[in-house]
Amino acid sequence: MNYKNPINHNCNIKCPKCNHTYSYDFKIEDLKKTTNKIGSVENSYEFLTYLICKNPLCNYDIEIKGEAIVNSSNIPDSIKIISIK
């Protein structure tokens, strides 16, 4: 089962190409459910999204992989960025 509601998120991201850090507001969509710990009431979902570096001299296409934890009321508890490429 996938999580259908988009999640708005804001965080600082460092471009892997030019090393500039910027604040990004982005929408996380198409979250896919991952395995839960036994007895956990929270659900874990993974996501993959892309951003464009805000440095006008770079414009690198940044790949963001992460995980969202959603509680039993179907409300996001936390967002964790796993990798930035």
N, C-alpha and C positions, 0 to 999 in steps of 0.2 A: 504494500500500500504506500502510495506517495502522498506527500503533504502538498495540498493544492493551493493554499493561500500564499501569495508572495509576501516576503519579509523585507522591509526597508532597513538598511544598515548603513552606518557611517563609521569609517575607521581610516587611520593613516596607513598608506601603502607605499613602500619603497620600490621604485621601478628597478627591475633586475638588470636593465640595460644601461640606464644613465645614472642610477643611484639617487635620484631626487625623490624626496618624500612629500606626498601630497595627501590632503584629506579628500576622501571620496565618499559620496552618497550613492549607493547603488541598491538595486532591487534584486533579491535572491528568489529565483523561481525554479520550478522543476526539481524539488528536493526529493531524493530517493531514500527510502527507509533502509537502514542498516540493522544489523542484529543488535538486540538489546541484551543487557545483563539480566540474568535470571532473577526474577523478583522485583525488577525495576519498574516503577510506574511512569518513568520518562521514556519517550521515544527519541531515537537518534536518526537524523537524516543527513545525507551527504549532498553537497552541491558543487557545481562547476560553473563559473561565470567568467566573463572576459571584460576587461576595462582597457581604455586607451590612455597611455601616459599623458599627463597634462602638460608636460614640458613641450613647447612648440617645436623645439629642435630635435625631439625624439619621436613622439607619437607611437611608441612601442605598444604592441597588443599584449597586455598582461593577462596571464591565466591565473585565476584564483580558485583553489580547491579548499573546501572547508566542511564543517559539520555544524548542524543546528540541533540543539536539544530542546524538545517540546514536552511540556508537562502533560499530565493526564487530562487537563482541561483544554488541551489543544492550543496552548499559548506558548510561544517561544520563550525559553528561559535563558539560553545563551547561544552565542555564535562563536565558533572557533575557526580561525584561518589555519589550515594545515600546510599548504604550500603556495608559493608565489613564483611563477616562472615567466 
